[in-house]
Amino acid sequence: MNTTQPLAIFGGTFDPIHIGHLRAAWEASEALGADVYLVPAKVPPHRPQPVASAEQRAAMLRVALAGQDRLQLDLRELHREGPSYTFDTLASLRAEIGADRPLVVLIGADAFAGLSSWHRWRELFALAHMCVLTRPAQIPAMPEELAAEVAPRLVERADRLRAQPSGSVLNMVVTSLGISSTRIRALLAVGAEPRWLVPDALLDDPALLQPYRGTDGNPSGT
């Protein structure tokens, strides 16, 4: 194993997984030279519970990630009881990969702005770097205590994340596709076929997206 190659995690409900998720994860993987684990949450602590079950979302992810090996599925949060805290996920990963390999959390700018409300949030920086995925011209607004924590940690180049295992914050502009799981669920609820929004393989197997057919499509978000 190349211990200087970062391992990145990209968490979410993936309710359902869509092209925007995959595009952002792949862009970050290319820019960082990192393997990326997609980590679906079982009990997301900061948003409504998903419409699809953990097993159904894992099945969708397996199909969406088939045929490549840079983006991989990690089910540790689905197998863990209680809230799906990022701290617990990072701690378990750090124990597996050792103290020296760079570990990176890929996180959207909106979610990062709320980081100071997360479980043991200050300790996250001791476990991993933060790569904040932003849209062009987007500057994440942060509360004062988070801004003060982030300021000395900011780096401007992706290669800086290889220099140490954790502790830095990088803002990375990624392609904005304007896709949300909320919109996809709404389309599926009325019988539409959201091609070009989700991987074709999900639509090719009607059972995979069945949890959203005929529902109100409200919970969860991205």
C-alpha positions as CSV (number, residue, x, y, z in Angstrom):
1,M,0.0,0.0,0.0
2,N,1.2,3.5,-0.8
3,T,0.8,5.2,2.5
4,T,1.1,8.7,1.0
5,Q,-2.0,8.1,-1.2
6,P,-4.9,9.7,0.5
7,L,-8.0,7.8,1.4
8,A,-11.1,9.9,1.1
9,I,-14.6,9.3,2.4
10,F,-17.8,10.8,1.0
11,G,-20.8,10.3,3.2
12,G,-24.5,10.9,2.8
13,T,-27.9,9.2,2.7
14,F,-27.6,8.6,-1.1
15,D,-31.4,8.5,-1.1
16,P,-31.0,7.7,-4.1
17,I,-27.4,7.9,-5.4
18,H,-27.3,10.3,-8.4
19,I,-24.9,11.6,-11.1
20,G,-24.1,14.7,-9.0
21,H,-22.7,12.5,-6.2
22,L,-20.7,10.4,-8.5
23,R,-19.3,13.4,-10.5
24,A,-18.2,15.2,-7.3
25,A,-16.6,12.0,-5.8
26,W,-14.8,11.3,-9.1
27,E,-13.5,14.8,-9.5
28,A,-12.2,14.9,-6.0
29,S,-10.6,11.5,-6.4
30,E,-8.7,12.7,-9.5
31,A,-7.6,16.0,-7.9
32,L,-6.4,14.3,-4.7
33,G,-5.0,11.2,-6.3
34,A,-7.2,9.4,-3.7
35,D,-9.3,6.3,-3.4
36,V,-12.8,7.3,-2.3
37,Y,-15.1,5.3,-0.1
38,L,-18.8,6.2,-0.4
39,V,-20.3,5.7,3.1
40,P,-24.1,5.6,3.3
41,A,-25.5,6.7,6.7
42,K,-27.8,4.4,8.6
43,V,-29.1,7.0,11.0
44,P,-28.1,10.5,9.8
45,P,-28.0,12.8,12.8
46,H,-28.4,16.1,10.9
47,R,-31.3,15.4,8.5
48,P,-34.6,13.5,8.2
49,Q,-34.4,9.7,7.9
50,P,-34.1,8.3,4.4
51,V,-37.1,7.0,2.4
52,A,-35.3,3.9,1.3
53,S,-34.0,1.4,3.8
54,A,-30.3,0.8,4.4
55,E,-30.4,-2.4,2.4
56,Q,-32.1,-0.7,-0.5
57,R,-29.7,2.2,-0.6
58,A,-26.7,-0.2,-0.4
59,A,-28.1,-2.1,-3.4
60,M,-28.4,1.1,-5.4
61,L,-24.9,2.0,-4.6
62,R,-23.5,-1.4,-5.6
63,V,-25.1,-1.1,-9.0
64,A,-24.0,2.6,-9.5
65,L,-20.4,1.8,-8.6
66,A,-20.1,-1.4,-10.7
67,G,-17.4,-1.5,-13.4
68,Q,-14.8,0.7,-11.8
69,D,-12.7,0.5,-8.6
70,R,-11.7,4.0,-7.7
71,L,-15.0,4.7,-6.0
72,Q,-15.8,2.0,-3.5
73,L,-18.7,1.2,-1.2
74,D,-18.1,1.2,2.6
75,L,-21.0,-0.1,4.7
76,R,-19.5,0.4,8.2
77,E,-22.2,3.0,9.2
78,L,-25.0,0.7,8.1
79,H,-23.5,-2.1,10.3
80,R,-23.2,0.2,13.3
81,E,-25.9,0.9,15.8
82,G,-26.9,4.4,16.8
83,P,-26.4,7.7,15.0
84,S,-24.0,7.6,12.1
85,Y,-21.4,10.0,13.5
86,T,-18.5,11.0,11.3
87,F,-16.2,10.9,14.3
88,D,-16.9,7.2,14.8
89,T,-16.4,6.4,11.2
90,L,-13.1,8.3,11.0
91,A,-11.9,6.7,14.2
92,S,-12.5,3.2,12.9
93,L,-10.9,4.0,9.5
94,R,-7.8,5.5,11.2
95,A,-7.4,2.4,13.3
96,E,-7.5,0.3,10.1
97,I,-5.1,2.4,7.9
98,G,-2.7,3.5,10.6
99,A,-1.5,6.9,11.8
100,D,0.4,8.0,8.8
101,R,-1.8,7.7,5.7
102,P,-3.7,10.9,4.8
103,L,-7.4,10.6,5.4
104,V,-9.8,13.1,3.9
105,V,-13.5,13.9,4.4
106,L,-15.2,15.1,1.2
107,I,-18.0,17.4,2.3
108,G,-20.3,19.9,0.6
109,A,-19.9,23.6,1.5
110,D,-23.4,23.8,3.0
111,A,-22.8,20.8,5.3
112,F,-19.3,22.1,6.2
113,A,-20.8,25.4,7.3
114,G,-22.7,23.5,10.0
115,L,-19.8,21.4,11.2
116,S,-19.7,23.1,14.6
117,S,-23.0,21.3,15.4
118,W,-21.5,17.9,14.7
119,H,-20.6,15.3,17.3
120,R,-17.0,15.9,18.6
121,W,-16.4,18.2,15.7
122,R,-13.1,19.7,16.8
123,E,-11.6,16.2,17.1
124,L,-12.4,15.5,13.5
125,F,-9.3,17.5,12.5
126,A,-7.1,15.2,14.5
127,L,-8.3,12.3,12.5
128,A,-8.6,13.7,8.9
129,H,-8.3,16.5,6.5
130,M,-11.5,18.3,5.3
131,C,-12.0,18.8,1.5
132,V,-14.9,21.2,1.1
133,L,-16.6,20.7,-2.3
134,T,-17.8,24.1,-3.5
135,R,-19.5,25.3,-6.6
136,P,-17.9,28.0,-8.8
137,A,-18.1,31.4,-7.1
138,Q,-19.5,29.9,-3.9
139,I,-17.8,30.9,-0.6
140,P,-19.1,28.9,2.3
141,A,-20.3,31.1,5.2
142,M,-19.2,29.8,8.6
143,P,-20.1,30.6,12.2
144,E,-17.4,32.4,14.1
145,E,-16.1,29.5,16.1
146,L,-15.8,27.3,13.0
147,A,-14.1,30.0,11.0
148,A,-11.6,30.5,13.8
149,E,-10.8,26.8,13.8
150,V,-10.5,26.6,10.1
151,A,-8.4,29.7,9.4
152,P,-5.0,28.3,10.4
153,R,-5.7,25.0,8.7
154,L,-6.5,26.3,5.2
155,V,-4.3,25.1,2.3
156,E,-4.6,26.1,-1.3
157,R,-3.3,23.0,-3.1
158,A,-4.5,19.5,-3.2
159,D,-1.0,18.1,-2.9
160,R,-0.6,19.7,0.6
161,L,-3.0,17.0,1.9
162,R,-0.3,14.4,1.3
163,A,2.2,16.1,3.5
164,Q,0.5,15.0,6.8
165,P,-2.2,12.6,7.7
166,S,-4.8,15.1,9.0
167,G,-5.6,18.6,10.1
168,S,-5.9,20.7,6.9
169,V,-8.8,22.2,5.1
170,L,-8.9,22.6,1.3
171,N,-11.7,24.3,-0.7
172,M,-12.1,22.5,-4.0
173,V,-14.3,23.8,-6.8
174,V,-16.2,21.0,-8.5
175,T,-18.6,21.0,-11.4
176,S,-22.1,22.0,-10.4
177,L,-24.8,19.8,-11.9
178,G,-27.7,21.2,-9.9
179,I,-29.1,17.7,-9.1
180,S,-30.7,16.7,-5.8
181,S,-32.1,13.5,-4.5
182,T,-35.2,15.4,-3.4
183,R,-36.0,16.3,-7.0
184,I,-35.3,12.8,-8.2
185,R,-37.7,11.3,-5.5
186,A,-40.4,13.8,-6.6
187,L,-40.0,12.8,-10.2
188,L,-40.2,9.1,-9.4
189,A,-43.2,9.6,-7.1
190,V,-45.2,10.8,-10.1
191,G,-44.0,8.1,-12.4
192,A,-41.4,10.1,-14.3
193,E,-38.1,8.5,-15.5
194,P,-35.2,10.7,-14.4
195,R,-32.6,9.6,-17.0
196,W,-29.4,11.6,-17.0
197,L,-30.0,12.3,-13.2
198,V,-29.3,8.8,-11.9
199,P,-27.1,6.1,-13.4
200,D,-28.9,4.2,-16.2
201,A,-28.3,1.0,-14.4
202,L,-30.7,2.1,-11.6
203,L,-33.5,2.7,-14.1
204,D,-32.8,-0.5,-16.0
205,D,-33.7,-2.5,-12.8
206,P,-37.2,-1.3,-11.8
207,A,-36.9,-2.8,-8.3
208,L,-34.0,-0.6,-7.3
209,L,-36.0,2.7,-7.4
210,Q,-39.3,1.2,-6.3
211,P,-39.0,2.7,-2.8
212,Y,-39.7,6.1,-4.3
213,R,-42.6,5.2,-6.6
214,G,-45.9,6.7,-5.4
215,T,-44.4,8.3,-2.3
216,D,-44.4,12.0,-1.4
217,G,-40.6,12.0,-1.8
218,N,-40.0,14.4,1.0
219,P,-37.3,13.2,3.5
220,S,-33.6,13.3,3.3
221,G,-32.3,15.9,0.8
222,T,-29.1,15.3,-1.2
